[in-house]
Amino acid sequence: MDTTQRTEQQRSADRRRRELLEAADRVVLRDGPGASMNAIAAEAGITKPILYRHFGDKGGLYAALAKRHTDALLDSLRAALDAPAERRERVEATLDTYLAAIEARPQVYRFLMHPAEGSPSEQGFDVGKHSAPLLRRMGEELAQVIEDRLDLGPGSHQLARVWGHGIVGMMHAAGDWWLGERPCARAELVRSLADLLWGRLAAAGDKVGGPGF
């Protein structure tokens, strides 16, 4: 098989994978954590064994959907952090971007973070095994942003990781509670969380030669 043919086959496989993920997204938007492999296969117009051939099992499909949505969310968070505004405004914009994302697509959020609420036939699905790496990835990404942009003094690498994972944990826990109970307006939650973070973030100087925070 020549290189051109292999490249075309790979493109075709990638295109088919995207189509299956788009079908899965439609089911998740409709059914949330109850989205099943049977429903996704039916939406895609294929049999469940063919879906398994592409993703292995529900864990493989979940991982592919999680990467798709986490990539998009991280792009939005980076854009908020890079916006031409004062630091406090960018902190609030970043918090709001996260909350707006889970508010706009609550069924996707619940599928990613609470898949154990799904169909009885798939109760063996391990929520912690699959959702925890998403939060760790976001924590590491934010830690790198903090380390690149802020002068935290001695032990800056470790402190940036503490801050990154701590902020992501706070956003996730507060957002999960807020999405479920809606105790206040989103803007009020953003201001309250920013107030909690602001002391150390306000005091830290920009890293010399860095892009600024």
Secondary structure, DSSP 8 states (H G I E B T S, - for coil): --HHHHHHHHHHHHHHHHHHHHHHHHHHHHHGGG--HHHHHHHHTS-HHHHHHHHSSHHHHHHHHHHHHHHHHHHHHHHHHTSSS-HHHHHHHHHHHHHHHHHH-HHHHHHHH-GGGS-GGGTT--HHHHHHHHHHHHHHHHHHHHHHHEE--TTHHHHHHHHHHHHHHHHHHHHHHHHHH--S-HHHHHHHHHHHHHHHHHH-EE-TTS---
